[in-house]
Amino acid sequence: MSFSNARIYDLDGDFEAKFFDAGWSTSELKEKTKITERRRKLSAKGESPDYEKNSQKNVTKARGNVRRRIKKYKLIRKWELTFADNIQEVKEADYYFRNFMKRINRRFPGFKYVATREFQDKNGRGAVHYHIAVNMFIPKKELDEIWGQGFTWVRAYIKDEKAGRKNIYNYLTKYLTKYSNDERLKGYHLYLCSQGLNVLFTDMHNLKARKPFYNTFFRITKTQGKNSLNIMRILA
């Protein structure tokens, strides 16, 4: 079993560093599989005895995952999908949503997305709908045809990439946080995304304390360039 207290994320031309004072173990895949199997036996999906205790931790982790995917894959266009029928069950709604995404991918190779759910509770329907960040422009008329389940909205594209990322991140994570403890989403991931939307990272054992680690990281990225592999070499 190995140990790590620093992590460097590769965000396609940029890097992000995280430092954990206590650190965490990075055991081998075989050992992780054993732990996962034990957890499955102890509790059914969404019924972990630590569900409430770990809820905030899950939200924080999900927000970080969404932000990094938006940044790495340049997901700075916004969509919204709704159902004409009053579909309130997440399982049924996700079925239509995933099939829609399969049709999009067949027609537009290279399409990528991250999405969160919202429930139309204000009007009393409770129907599921989706807020989505995507990486390419698709005409609304074509989007309506492919979706075929209700209304679609294509939000304004923000030309400033940095401002666009921040806007999209706030847009998605607002709903992610809002419904993090909602019983209707118990047992479901807080967000959905394209397959293979991976964010690579490197774990390392770093003896520096938090402040010196970050000071070194920012100094290296400033002097060596954000694409430089020297970041890993010097921090290791």
Stockholm file with secondary structure:
# STOCKHOLM 1.0

chainA/1-236         MSFSNARIYDLDGDFEAKFFDAGWSTSELKEKTKITERRRKLSAKGESPDYEKNSQKNVTKARGNVRRRIKKYKLIRKWELTFADNIQEVKEADYYFRNFMKRINRRFPGFKYVATREFQDKNGRGAVHYHIAVNMFIPKKELDEIWGQGFTWVRAYIKDEKAGRKNIYNYLTKYLTKYSNDERLKGYHLYLCSQGLNVLFTDMHNLKARKPFYNTFFRITKTQGKNSLNIMRILA
#=GR chainA/1-236 SS CEEEEEEEEECSSCEEEEEEEEEEEECCHHHHHHHHHHHHHHSCTTCCTTHHHHHHHHHHHHHHHHHHHHHHHTCCEEEEECCSSCCCCHHHHHHHHHHHHHHHHHHSTTCCEEEEEEECTTTTCCCEEEEEEESSCCCHHHHHHHHCSSCEEECCCCSSHHHHHHHHHHHHHHHHHHTTTCGGGTTSCSCEECTTCCCCEEEECCCSCHHHHHHHHHHHHHHHCTTCTHHHHHHC
#=GC SS_cons         CEEEEEEEEECSSCEEEEEEEEEEEECCHHHHHHHHHHHHHHSCTTCCTTHHHHHHHHHHHHHHHHHHHHHHHTCCEEEEECCSSCCCCHHHHHHHHHHHHHHHHHHSTTCCEEEEEEECTTTTCCCEEEEEEESSCCCHHHHHHHHCSSCEEECCCCSSHHHHHHHHHHHHHHHHHHTTTCGGGTTSCSCEECTTCCCCEEEECCCSCHHHHHHHHHHHHHHHCTTCTHHHHHHC
//
